[in-house]
């Protein structure tokens, strides 16, 4: 039986103004050991958005791009995404998409979409410091800026 490749996804979001024109980017890499079997770059953007919405969109779009259920490591430089998905999501769902202070969850449309996108995979979420010389994170940042470019004036 062939060994399934390891899937790594590096995501980033960008915004010029917050809100303002924004972009998201993702680098998907399939590896076997240290050998890269396949890589794919994804990006897009929106005319009027926030950085947090772009960070979430990068994660959603990249997980949805996977053709089959996979074991995935998603690497993000967004504490908002990492903590939201790994610490806060279950409570929000239990509380009817309200925060601990009974306020509506911001970006609940995207959190719901991310919850669905991750459900078909086994996902490990990792945080790294952004703009710290991490090659794959820098590439994801460049893709996010590429996605934002058509919306900037």
Phi, psi and omega per residue, in radians:
X1 nan 2.224 -3.096
X2 -1.203 2.570 3.103
X3 -1.356 2.329 3.098
X4 -1.256 2.421 3.113
X5 -1.192 2.712 3.008
X6 -1.431 2.381 3.123
X7 -1.919 2.229 3.060
X8 -2.096 2.336 3.109
X9 -2.171 2.195 3.097
X10 -1.933 2.123 -3.043
X11 -2.106 2.716 3.030
X12 -2.762 2.702 3.045
X13 -2.212 2.745 3.136
X14 -2.532 2.635 3.115
X15 -2.588 2.422 3.077
X16 -1.819 1.683 -2.881
X17 1.552 2.763 -3.112
X18 -2.562 1.507 0.274
X19 -1.448 2.917 3.126
X20 2.939 -2.939 3.072
X21 -1.130 2.451 -3.087
X22 -2.480 2.924 3.115
X23 -2.566 2.793 3.080
X24 -2.322 2.657 3.127
X25 -2.531 2.647 3.112
X26 -2.600 2.427 3.032
X27 -1.986 2.109 3.124
X28 -1.871 2.252 -3.114
X29 -2.280 2.236 3.008
X30 -1.804 2.207 -3.092
X31 -2.199 2.631 2.911
X32 -2.189 1.865 -3.000
X33 1.139 -2.217 3.098
X34 -1.655 -0.015 -3.094
X35 -1.541 2.185 3.059
X36 -1.407 2.089 3.132
X37 -1.513 -0.646 -3.058
X38 -2.824 2.539 3.015
X39 -2.423 2.704 -3.092
X40 -2.573 2.436 3.112
X41 -1.930 2.347 3.098
X42 -2.234 2.561 3.052
X43 -2.835 2.811 3.096
X44 -2.984 -3.061 -3.111
X45 -2.861 -3.098 -3.141
X46 -2.613 2.644 -3.075
X47 -1.274 -0.646 -3.061
X48 -2.430 1.798 -3.018
X49 -2.663 -2.987 3.073
X50 -2.199 2.843 3.108
X51 -1.054 -0.751 -3.137
X52 -1.077 -0.676 3.111
X53 -1.133 -0.635 3.129
X54 -1.253 -0.667 3.074
X55 -1.055 -0.793 3.119
X56 -1.131 -0.751 -3.125
X57 -1.070 -0.683 3.115
X58 -1.034 -0.768 3.139
X59 -1.163 -0.774 -3.131
X60 -1.075 -0.908 -3.074
X61 -1.093 -0.677 -3.109
X62 -1.226 -0.732 3.100
X63 -1.150 -0.674 3.118
X64 -1.208 -0.376 -3.137
X65 -1.329 -0.305 -3.140
X66 -1.230 2.288 -3.028
X67 -1.324 -0.425 -3.139
X68 -2.449 2.806 3.081
X69 -0.991 2.322 -3.012
X70 -2.464 2.823 2.919
X71 -1.593 2.108 -2.941
X72 -2.278 2.479 2.919
X73 -1.936 2.067 3.067
X74 -1.759 2.155 -3.130
X75 -1.912 2.090 -3.107
X76 -2.235 2.658 3.024
X77 -1.753 0.208 -3.130
X78 -1.772 1.943 3.053
X79 -1.101 -0.616 3.112
X80 -0.983 -0.863 3.135
X81 -1.182 -0.855 -3.093
X82 -1.040 -0.870 -3.124
X83 -1.246 -0.668 3.138
X84 -1.039 -0.819 -3.076
X85 -1.340 -0.576 -3.039
X86 -1.727 -0.358 -3.075
X87 -2.067 -0.690 -2.939
X88 -1.747 -0.481 -2.981
X89 -0.981 -0.804 -3.085
X90 -1.078 -0.709 3.108
X91 -1.156 -0.729 3.102
X92 -1.034 -0.786 3.140
X93 -1.116 -0.782 -3.137
X94 -1.091 -0.596 -3.096
X95 -1.638 0.315 3.122
X96 1.170 0.677 3.124
X97 1.079 0.719 3.016
X98 -2.087 2.599 3.092
X99 -1.312 3.064 3.091
X100 -1.043 -0.485 3.110
X101 -1.606 0.283 3.036
X102 1.211 0.308 3.084
X103 -1.637 2.660 3.095
X104 -1.069 2.471 3.100
X105 -1.187 2.232 3.063
X106 -1.207 2.474 3.111
X107 1.087 0.537 -3.082
X108 -1.055 -0.498 3.088
X109 -1.053 -0.727 -3.136
X110 -1.352 -0.631 3.071
X111 -1.082 -0.695 3.102
X112 -1.115 -0.752 3.130
X113 -1.129 -0.678 3.117
X114 -1.177 -0.678 3.097
X115 -1.033 -0.759 3.112
X116 -1.178 -0.773 -3.092
X117 -1.087 -0.676 -3.109
X118 -1.402 -0.352 -3.023
X119 -1.074 -0.526 -3.109
X120 -1.507 -0.012 -3.121
X121 -2.142 2.891 2.934
X122 -1.771 1.885 -2.979
X123 -1.975 2.287 2.973
X124 -1.871 2.164 -3.122
X125 -1.750 2.264 3.115
X126 -2.220 2.498 3.064
X127 -1.894 2.431 2.982
X128 -2.289 2.719 3.090
X129 -1.249 2.253 3.128
X130 -1.330 2.756 3.084
X131 0.931 0.747 -3.077
X132 -2.159 0.387 3.077
X133 1.446 0.163 3.089
X134 -1.353 1.998 -2.955
X135 -0.963 -0.824 -3.088
X136 -1.221 -0.619 3.085
X137 -1.171 -0.694 3.099
X138 -1.111 -0.666 3.096
X139 -1.148 -0.746 3.102
X140 -1.082 -0.681 3.086
X141 -1.085 -0.754 3.092
X142 -1.089 -0.674 3.092
X143 -1.148 -0.701 3.102
X144 -1.075 -0.728 3.105
X145 -1.186 -0.605 3.056
X146 -1.119 -0.701 3.103
X147 -1.170 -0.538 -3.135
X148 -1.374 -0.499 -2.980
X149 -0.874 -0.791 -3.113
X150 -1.132 -0.299 -3.064
X151 -1.726 -0.147 3.108
X152 -1.504 2.480 3.133
X153 -1.729 nan nan
